[in-house]
């Protein structure tokens, strides 16, 4: 981040960082769910994995929309 960033640019950067974090969480959940674990624990990780996938998709869609709006404004 630079001092020249506008609030919308900072907002988009933050959303992109959240997207990146969520994709890292997804990878960890996949590995954990695939591990040899008790069925109850595995089911919890699979449920949380689905939530993370939905959140990741939401962040990606918001970023795409913000980029589109920014392009239209220029």
DSSP file (Angstrom, degrees, kcal/mol; ACC not computed):
  #  RESIDUE AA STRUCTURE BP1 BP2  ACC     N-H-->O    O-->H-N    N-H-->O    O-->H-N    TCO  KAPPA ALPHA  PHI   PSI    X-CA   Y-CA   Z-CA
    1    1 A X              0   0    0      0, 0.0     2,-0.2     0, 0.0     9,-0.0   0.000 360.0 360.0 360.0 138.9    0.0    0.0    0.0
    2    2 A X    >   -     0   0    0      1,-0.1     3,-1.2     0, 0.0     0, 0.0  -0.711 360.0-111.0-113.2 168.6    1.2    3.5   -0.8
    3    3 A X  T 3  S+     0   0    0     -2,-0.2    -1,-0.1     1,-0.2     0, 0.0   0.661 113.4  64.6 -70.0 -14.8    0.2    6.8    0.6
    4    4 A X  T 3  S+     0   0    0      2,-0.0    -1,-0.2     0, 0.0     2,-0.1   0.485  74.8 116.6 -88.8  -3.8   -1.4    7.7   -2.8
    5    5 A X    <   -     0   0    0     -3,-1.2     2,-0.1     1,-0.1     3,-0.0  -0.367  59.1-135.3 -68.9 142.4   -4.1    5.0   -2.6
    6    6 A X     >  -     0   0    0      1,-0.1     4,-2.5    -2,-0.1     5,-0.2  -0.456  28.2-103.0 -87.3 168.2   -7.7    6.1   -2.5
    7    7 A X  H  > S+     0   0    0      1,-0.2     4,-2.6     2,-0.2     5,-0.2   0.920 122.7  51.2 -60.8 -44.4  -10.2    4.6   -0.1
    8    8 A X  H  > S+     0   0    0      1,-0.2     4,-2.4     2,-0.2    -1,-0.2   0.897 110.5  49.8 -60.2 -37.2  -11.8    2.4   -2.9
    9    9 A X  H  > S+     0   0    0      2,-0.2     4,-2.5     1,-0.2    -2,-0.2   0.914 111.8  47.5 -66.2 -41.2   -8.3    1.1   -3.8
   10   10 A X  H  X S+     0   0    0     -4,-2.5     4,-2.4     2,-0.2    -2,-0.2   0.890 111.0  52.1 -65.2 -38.7   -7.6    0.3   -0.2
   11   11 A X  H  X S+     0   0    0     -4,-2.6     4,-2.4    -5,-0.2    -2,-0.2   0.925 110.9  47.3 -62.4 -45.0  -11.0   -1.4    0.1
   12   12 A X  H  X S+     0   0    0     -4,-2.4     4,-2.4     2,-0.2    -2,-0.2   0.907 111.1  51.5 -64.1 -42.3  -10.3   -3.5   -3.0
   13   13 A X  H  X S+     0   0    0     -4,-2.5     4,-2.2     2,-0.2    -1,-0.2   0.914 109.9  50.0 -59.3 -43.4   -6.8   -4.4   -1.7
   14   14 A X  H  X S+     0   0    0     -4,-2.4     4,-2.3     1,-0.2    -2,-0.2   0.918 110.5  49.2 -62.9 -44.2   -8.3   -5.5    1.6
   15   15 A X  H  X S+     0   0    0     -4,-2.4     4,-2.4     1,-0.2    -1,-0.2   0.892 110.1  51.7 -62.6 -39.1  -10.9   -7.7   -0.1
   16   16 A X  H  X S+     0   0    0     -4,-2.4     4,-2.3     2,-0.2    -1,-0.2   0.885 109.4  50.0 -64.9 -37.6   -8.2   -9.2   -2.2
   17   17 A X  H  X S+     0   0    0     -4,-2.2     4,-2.5     2,-0.2    -2,-0.2   0.893 110.2  50.2 -66.9 -39.3   -6.2  -10.0    0.9
   18   18 A X  H  X S+     0   0    0     -4,-2.3     4,-2.5     2,-0.2    -2,-0.2   0.898 109.8  51.5 -64.0 -40.0   -9.3  -11.6    2.5
   19   19 A X  H  X S+     0   0    0     -4,-2.4     4,-2.3     2,-0.2    -2,-0.2   0.930 110.4  48.5 -60.8 -46.2   -9.7  -13.7   -0.7
   20   20 A X  H  X S+     0   0    0     -4,-2.3     4,-1.8     1,-0.2    -2,-0.2   0.919 112.0  48.7 -61.4 -44.5   -6.1  -14.8   -0.5
   21   21 A X  H  X S+     0   0    0     -4,-2.5     4,-2.2     1,-0.2    -1,-0.2   0.910 110.6  51.3 -62.0 -41.9   -6.5  -15.7    3.2
   22   22 A X  H  X S+     0   0    0     -4,-2.5     4,-2.3     1,-0.2    -1,-0.2   0.885 108.0  51.4 -65.6 -38.0   -9.7  -17.6    2.5
   23   23 A X  H  X S+     0   0    0     -4,-2.3     4,-2.0     2,-0.2    -1,-0.2   0.858 109.2  51.1 -68.0 -32.9   -8.1  -19.7   -0.3
   24   24 A X  H  X S+     0   0    0     -4,-1.8     4,-2.0     2,-0.2    -2,-0.2   0.898 109.7  50.1 -67.3 -39.7   -5.2  -20.6    2.0
   25   25 A X  H  X S+     0   0    0     -4,-2.2     4,-2.7     2,-0.2    -2,-0.2   0.907 107.6  54.4 -63.1 -41.2   -7.8  -21.7    4.6
   26   26 A X  H  X S+     0   0    0     -4,-2.3     4,-2.5     1,-0.2    -2,-0.2   0.929 107.1  50.0 -59.7 -45.6   -9.5  -23.8    1.9
   27   27 A X  H  X S+     0   0    0     -4,-2.0     4,-2.2     1,-0.2    -1,-0.2   0.916 112.0  48.4 -59.2 -42.3   -6.3  -25.6    1.1
   28   28 A X  H  X S+     0   0    0     -4,-2.0     4,-2.5     1,-0.2    -2,-0.2   0.905 111.3  49.6 -65.8 -41.1   -5.7  -26.3    4.8
   29   29 A X  H  X S+     0   0    0     -4,-2.7     4,-3.1     2,-0.2     5,-0.2   0.887 109.2  52.2 -65.6 -38.1   -9.2  -27.6    5.3
   30   30 A X  H  X S+     0   0    0     -4,-2.5     4,-1.9     2,-0.2    -2,-0.2   0.944 111.9  45.9 -62.3 -46.9   -9.0  -29.9    2.2
   31   31 A X  H  X S+     0   0    0     -4,-2.2     4,-0.8     1,-0.2    -2,-0.2   0.911 115.8  46.2 -62.2 -42.1   -5.7  -31.4    3.6
   32   32 A X  H >< S+     0   0    0     -4,-2.5     3,-0.6     1,-0.2    -2,-0.2   0.903 111.5  50.6 -68.5 -41.6   -7.2  -31.8    7.1
   33   33 A X  H 3< S+     0   0    0     -4,-3.1     4,-0.2     1,-0.2    -1,-0.2   0.835 110.4  50.8 -65.7 -31.4  -10.5  -33.3    5.8
   34   34 A X  H 3< S+     0   0    0     -4,-1.9    -1,-0.2    -5,-0.2    -2,-0.2   0.669  92.3  99.4 -79.4 -16.2   -8.5  -35.8    3.7
   35   35 A X  S << S-     0   0    0     -4,-0.8     2,-1.5    -3,-0.6    -3,-0.0  -0.243  94.9 -93.3 -67.7 159.1   -6.4  -36.8    6.7
   36   36 A X  S    S+     0   0    0      6,-0.0     2,-0.3     3,-0.0    -1,-0.1  -0.603  73.0 145.1 -76.0  94.1   -7.2  -39.9    8.6
   37   37 A X        -     0   0    0     -2,-1.5     2,-0.0    -4,-0.2    -4,-0.0  -0.808  57.2 -76.7-129.4 167.8   -9.5  -38.4   11.3
   38   38 A X     >  -     0   0    0     -2,-0.3     4,-2.7     1,-0.1     3,-0.3  -0.358  46.8-116.6 -61.7 144.6  -12.6  -39.4   13.2
   39   39 A X  H  > S+     0   0    0      1,-0.2     4,-2.6     2,-0.2     5,-0.2   0.847 113.6  54.2 -55.0 -37.5  -15.7  -39.0   11.1
   40   40 A X  H  > S+     0   0    0      2,-0.2     4,-1.8     1,-0.2    -1,-0.2   0.924 111.7  44.1 -64.5 -43.2  -17.2  -36.3   13.3
   41   41 A X  H  > S+     0   0    0     -3,-0.3     4,-2.2     2,-0.2    -2,-0.2   0.917 112.9  51.6 -67.4 -43.4  -14.0  -34.2   13.0
   42   42 A X  H  X S+     0   0    0     -4,-2.7     4,-2.4     1,-0.2    -2,-0.2   0.915 108.9  51.1 -59.7 -43.4  -13.9  -34.8    9.3
   43   43 A X  H  X S+     0   0    0     -4,-2.6     4,-2.3    -5,-0.2    -1,-0.2   0.867 107.9  52.9 -63.3 -37.1  -17.5  -33.7    8.9
   44   44 A X  H  X S+     0   0    0     -4,-1.8     4,-2.3     2,-0.2    -1,-0.2   0.921 110.8  46.7 -64.2 -43.6  -16.8  -30.5   10.8
   45   45 A X  H  X S+     0   0    0     -4,-2.2     4,-2.4     2,-0.2    -2,-0.2   0.886 111.3  51.3 -66.8 -38.0  -13.9  -29.6    8.5
   46   46 A X  H  X S+     0   0    0     -4,-2.4     4,-1.9     2,-0.2    -1,-0.2   0.909 110.8  48.8 -65.4 -41.1  -16.0  -30.5    5.4
   47   47 A X  H  X S+     0   0    0     -4,-2.3     4,-1.6     1,-0.2    -2,-0.2   0.921 113.9  45.5 -63.5 -43.8  -18.8  -28.2    6.6
   48   48 A X  H  X S+     0   0    0     -4,-2.3     4,-2.4     1,-0.2    -2,-0.2   0.848 108.3  58.1 -69.1 -33.1  -16.4  -25.4    7.3
   49   49 A X  H  X S+     0   0    0     -4,-2.4     4,-2.4     2,-0.2    -1,-0.2   0.914 104.4  51.1 -60.7 -43.8  -14.7  -26.0    3.9
   50   50 A X  H  X S+     0   0    0     -4,-1.9     4,-2.0     1,-0.2    -1,-0.2   0.896 109.8  50.0 -62.2 -40.3  -18.0  -25.4    2.2
   51   51 A X  H  X S+     0   0    0     -4,-1.6     4,-2.4     1,-0.2    -1,-0.2   0.921 110.9  49.3 -63.2 -43.9  -18.5  -22.1    4.1
   52   52 A X  H  X S+     0   0    0     -4,-2.4     4,-2.7     1,-0.2    -2,-0.2   0.884 108.4  53.1 -64.3 -38.7  -15.0  -21.0    3.1
   53   53 A X  H  X S+     0   0    0     -4,-2.4     4,-2.1     2,-0.2    -1,-0.2   0.905 110.2  48.0 -63.0 -40.6  -15.6  -21.8   -0.5
   54   54 A X  H  X S+     0   0    0     -4,-2.0     4,-2.2     2,-0.2    -2,-0.2   0.910 113.0  47.9 -65.5 -42.2  -18.8  -19.7   -0.5
   55   55 A X  H  X S+     0   0    0     -4,-2.4     4,-2.6     2,-0.2    -2,-0.2   0.906 110.4  51.8 -65.3 -41.5  -16.9  -16.8    1.2
   56   56 A X  H  X S+     0   0    0     -4,-2.7     4,-2.3     1,-0.2    -1,-0.2   0.919 110.1  48.7 -60.6 -44.6  -14.1  -17.0   -1.3
   57   57 A X  H  X S+     0   0    0     -4,-2.1     4,-2.4     1,-0.2    -1,-0.2   0.896 110.2  52.2 -62.4 -40.8  -16.5  -16.9   -4.2
   58   58 A X  H  X S+     0   0    0     -4,-2.2     4,-2.4     2,-0.2    -2,-0.2   0.927 109.6  48.3 -62.1 -45.9  -18.2  -13.9   -2.6
   59   59 A X  H  X S+     0   0    0     -4,-2.6     4,-2.5     1,-0.2    -2,-0.2   0.910 111.6  50.5 -61.1 -42.4  -14.9  -12.0   -2.2
   60   60 A X  H  X S+     0   0    0     -4,-2.3     4,-2.3     1,-0.2    -1,-0.2   0.912 111.2  48.1 -62.8 -43.2  -14.0  -12.8   -5.9
   61   61 A X  H  X S+     0   0    0     -4,-2.4     4,-2.4     2,-0.2    -2,-0.2   0.911 111.6  49.5 -65.2 -42.4  -17.4  -11.5   -7.1
   62   62 A X  H  X S+     0   0    0     -4,-2.4     4,-2.6     2,-0.2    -2,-0.2   0.928 111.4  49.1 -62.8 -45.1  -17.1   -8.3   -5.1
   63   63 A X  H  X S+     0   0    0     -4,-2.5     4,-2.4     1,-0.2    -2,-0.2   0.916 111.0  50.2 -60.9 -43.5  -13.6   -7.6   -6.4
   64   64 A X  H  X S+     0   0    0     -4,-2.3     4,-2.1     1,-0.2    -1,-0.2   0.918 112.0  47.6 -61.5 -43.5  -14.7   -8.2  -10.0
   65   65 A X  H  X S+     0   0    0     -4,-2.4     4,-2.6     2,-0.2    -2,-0.2   0.908 111.3  50.3 -65.0 -42.1  -17.6   -5.9   -9.6
   66   66 A X  H  X S+     0   0    0     -4,-2.6     4,-2.4     1,-0.2    -1,-0.2   0.900 110.3  49.7 -64.4 -39.8  -15.5   -3.2   -8.0
   67   67 A X  H  X S+     0   0    0     -4,-2.4     4,-2.2     2,-0.2    -1,-0.2   0.906 111.1  50.3 -63.6 -40.4  -12.9   -3.4  -10.8
   68   68 A X  H  X S+     0   0    0     -4,-2.1     4,-2.1     2,-0.2    -2,-0.2   0.924 111.2  47.8 -63.0 -45.7  -15.8   -3.2  -13.4
   69   69 A X  H  X S+     0   0    0     -4,-2.6     4,-1.6     1,-0.2    -1,-0.2   0.900 111.2  51.3 -62.8 -41.1  -17.2   -0.1  -11.7
   70   70 A X  H  X S+     0   0    0     -4,-2.4     4,-1.0     1,-0.2    -1,-0.2   0.891 109.8  49.6 -64.0 -39.7  -13.7    1.5  -11.5
   71   71 A X  H  < S+     0   0    0     -4,-2.2     3,-0.4     1,-0.2    -1,-0.2   0.883 109.8  51.3 -66.6 -37.7  -13.2    0.9  -15.2
   72   72 A X  H  < S+     0   0    0     -4,-2.1    -1,-0.2     1,-0.2    -2,-0.2   0.816 106.0  55.6 -68.7 -29.8  -16.6    2.4  -16.1
   73   73 A X  H  <        0   0    0     -4,-1.6    -1,-0.2     1,-0.2    -2,-0.2   0.750 360.0 360.0 -75.1 -23.5  -15.7    5.5  -14.0
   74   74 A X     <        0   0    0     -4,-1.0    -1,-0.2    -3,-0.4    -2,-0.2   0.458 360.0 360.0 -84.9 360.0  -12.5    6.2  -16.0
